[in-house]
Amino acid sequence: MVKQESATHVQKQLCEKYHADYVPSEPHLKVGIAWNVKEKREPIHGMRIQPEGDTTGWYIWAEEYSAADDFFVPLHVAHIDEWDAKISQYLGLAPGWRFLIAEDYEDVWFDEGLLNR
């Protein structure tokens, strides 16, 4: 439980840094993630639409986006650190937020257009 509490604290701090609302991504919920993230490719992109069903609304990919039907696979939030530990700190950002990260780079911004998807 300490790990989850620590992750929540880090997520809330990041939301405060960017003046974003905090909306948790519970460990039992899913993100849509591309296999290339697990291959440690960069940069890593993330965007959050409105959650639906058992999802968080997060879609995460590395390098270039693809519209292929099999580009994203479902992954429980509890396993995100197994793919890339840099991602979890961003998962508290509310729907409408995006991030772009690489080893020494971070960009976080609000994209109102995501709320209409």
N, C-alpha and C positions, 0 to 999 in steps of 0.2 A: 504493500500500500504506500510505502514511503516513496517509491519510484513514481507512482501516479501523482502523489501530492507535489513532488518536486517538479514534474512535467507541467502540472497545472500552474504552479507558481511562475515558472519560466514563460509559459504561454501568456499569462496575465501581464507580466512585465513587458513582453513584446507588444501586446495590444496597447498598453499605456504609452509606450514609446511612439507608436504611430497614431495615437488617438483613435483607436478602433474599438468597437464593441467586442467584448469577449463572449464567444459562443462555443462551449466545449464540444470536442469531438470525442465522444465516449469510446472506451476501448472495444466494446462489443459491436460498434458500428463500423461501416466499411467506407473506404476511399476507393476511387477508381485510379489505378496506377499503371503506368507503362513498364514493361519488362526492362527497358533500357535504364531505368532508375537503379535496378538491382545490379546492373553491370557497371555501376559507378560512373556513368557518363554525366557530363555537365555541359551547359548549365541546367539546373533543375527548375522547372516551371510549376507553379501551383495556382489553381483558381478555384474559388468556392461559389457554387450556385446554391439555391435554396435546397436544404436537405429534403429527402423524400424517402419514405419507408424506412429501411434499415441502413440508410447511407448518411454520411456527413455532408454531402454536397461537394466534397473535395475531388478534384481531378489533378493528378500529378504526373508529369512526364519530364524526360531529359532530352536535351538537344532539340530536334525539330518535332512539331506536332504532326500527327497523322490522323486522317479521317477514317482510317480502316476500322471495320467493325470489331476486330480483335485487338486494337491498339491498347485499350485499357482492360485490366483484369481487376476483380474485386479483391481487396485486402483489408482485413480487420485492422483498425487503428492500433490494437495491441501489438501487432507485428511490424509496424512501420520502421522501428529502429533496426530491425534485422535487414532491411533494405538500404536505408541510409539514415543515420542518427541525426543529421542536420535538419531533417524535415519536421520532426515532431514539435519543435518550438513554434512553428507557424500555424499549427492546426487549431488554435483557439481564435484565430481571426474570423470575424463574422462573414456571412454570405456577402458577396460583392467585392471581396478582397482578393488580391493576387500577390504572388511573390515570385522573384527570380533570384536564384542563389547559385554561387559557384564557390570555389575554395576561399577566395578573398574578396567576394563581392556579394552585396545584398541590396535588393530593391524591393520595396513593399508599397503597394498603392491600392486605392479604391477604384473600382471600375463599375460604375452604376449599371452598365449594360448587362452585367452578369445576373442582375436581379430579375431580368426579363426572360431568362432562359428556362 
